[in-house]
Amino acid sequence: MENFDQPLDVGMAPGSESGLQITDEIKMYWQETRKWALFFGIMLFVFFGLVSLVGLLALFSGTAGGFVGGVFVIGMYVGILFFPALYYYRFSTQMKQALNDGDNSMLEQSFINLRRYYVYVGILVIIVVAIYLIFFIVYGSALMRMGSM
């Protein structure tokens, strides 16, 4: 059974030729990255809240279009903004705990959340690029049809 109560750099002597060395400078960069991730995570939550509030106002505006628009806005932004904010926030809080306690398992969990964030954002980018490609193909074919008439 592994002992997770060891410092982050246990077994990694400064003169060691093999293996990863976690220096104080690396820890400083992790600390700075953690702070920025917390800032962006909180900003995403705030933006998510404001957009949800606008969606709720549209939802209860009393018109059918407002209701449909409100449901669409809330549903779309729940899917798009909530999870990246959650993953960034978890990364930041778990990295802080890992650095303060020297906990390797918490460090691993923090990087798992950072990975989840980038996978999620990467998938969103692929979807947006695909939508743009479809748009350009449809728009281009419509322009060609109009030009041939």
C-alpha positions in Angstrom: 0.0 0.0 0.0 1.3 3.4 -0.9 1.9 6.2 1.6 0.2 9.3 0.3 1.4 11.4 3.3 4.8 12.0 1.6 5.9 15.4 0.2 5.4 16.0 -3.5 9.1 15.5 -4.3 9.9 12.5 -2.2 12.6 10.3 -3.7 13.6 13.0 -6.2 17.0 14.1 -4.9 18.3 17.3 -6.6 21.3 15.5 -8.0 19.3 12.6 -9.3 19.8 12.0 -13.0 16.6 10.1 -13.6 13.0 10.9 -12.7 11.0 14.0 -12.4 12.2 16.7 -10.1 9.6 19.1 -8.6 11.5 22.2 -7.6 10.4 25.2 -5.6 10.2 27.2 -8.9 7.7 24.6 -10.3 5.7 24.8 -7.1 5.6 28.6 -7.5 4.4 28.3 -11.1 1.7 25.8 -10.0 0.6 28.3 -7.3 0.4 31.1 -9.8 -1.5 28.9 -12.3 -3.9 27.8 -9.5 -4.7 31.5 -8.7 -5.5 32.3 -12.3 -7.6 29.1 -12.7 -9.6 30.2 -9.6 -10.1 33.6 -11.1 -11.3 32.2 -14.5 -13.4 29.6 -12.8 -15.2 32.2 -10.6 -15.6 34.5 -13.6 -17.2 31.7 -15.6 -19.6 31.0 -12.7 -20.5 34.7 -12.6 -21.1 34.8 -16.3 -23.1 31.6 -16.1 -25.2 33.2 -13.4 -25.8 36.4 -15.3 -26.8 34.5 -18.5 -29.1 32.2 -16.5 -30.7 35.2 -14.9 -31.4 36.7 -18.4 -32.7 33.4 -19.5 -35.0 33.2 -16.5 -36.3 36.7 -17.2 -37.0 35.7 -20.8 -38.6 32.5 -19.6 -41.1 34.4 -17.4 -41.7 37.3 -19.8 -45.1 35.9 -20.6 -44.6 35.4 -24.4 -44.2 32.1 -26.1 -41.0 33.3 -27.9 -39.6 34.4 -24.5 -40.3 31.0 -23.0 -38.7 29.1 -25.8 -35.8 31.5 -25.9 -35.3 31.3 -22.1 -35.3 27.5 -22.2 -32.8 27.5 -25.1 -30.5 30.1 -23.4 -30.5 28.4 -20.1 -30.1 24.9 -21.6 -27.3 26.0 -23.9 -25.3 27.9 -21.3 -25.7 25.2 -18.7 -24.1 22.8 -21.1 -21.4 25.2 -22.3 -20.4 27.2 -19.3 -21.0 25.2 -16.1 -18.7 22.3 -16.6 -15.6 24.2 -17.7 -16.1 26.5 -14.7 -16.5 23.5 -12.4 -13.4 21.8 -13.7 -11.3 25.0 -13.4 -12.5 25.6 -9.9 -11.8 22.0 -8.8 -8.4 22.2 -10.3 -7.6 25.4 -8.4 -8.9 24.2 -5.0 -7.3 20.7 -5.3 -4.0 22.2 -6.4 -4.0 24.5 -3.4 -4.7 21.6 -1.0 -1.9 19.5 -2.7 0.6 22.3 -2.4 -0.3 23.1 1.2 -0.4 19.5 2.4 2.2 17.9 0.0 -0.5 15.5 -1.0 0.3 13.6 -4.2 -3.2 12.1 -4.7 -4.8 15.6 -4.5 -2.2 16.8 -7.0 -3.2 14.0 -9.3 -6.9 14.8 -8.9 -6.2 18.5 -9.7 -4.5 17.6 -12.9 -7.4 15.2 -13.8 -9.8 18.2 -13.5 -7.4 20.3 -15.6 -7.3 17.6 -18.2 -11.2 17.4 -18.2 -11.3 21.1 -18.7 -9.1 20.9 -21.8 -10.8 17.9 -23.2 -14.2 19.7 -22.8 -13.0 22.9 -24.4 -11.3 20.9 -27.2 -14.5 19.1 -28.0 -16.3 22.5 -28.1 -13.7 23.9 -30.5 -14.1 20.9 -32.8 -17.9 21.4 -32.7 -17.6 25.1 -33.5 -15.1 24.4 -36.4 -17.5 21.8 -37.8 -20.4 24.2 -37.6 -18.4 26.8 -39.5 -17.3 24.3 -42.1 -20.9 23.3 -42.7 -22.0 26.9 -42.9 -19.3 27.7 -45.4 -20.2 24.7 -47.5 -23.9 25.5 -47.5 -23.3 29.3 -48.1 -20.7 28.6 -50.8 -23.1 26.2 -52.6 -25.9 28.7 -52.4 -23.6 31.4 -53.9 -22.6 29.1 -56.7 -26.2 28.3 -57.5 -27.1 32.0 -57.6 -24.1 32.7 -59.8 -25.1 30.0 -62.3 -28.6 31.4 -62.8 
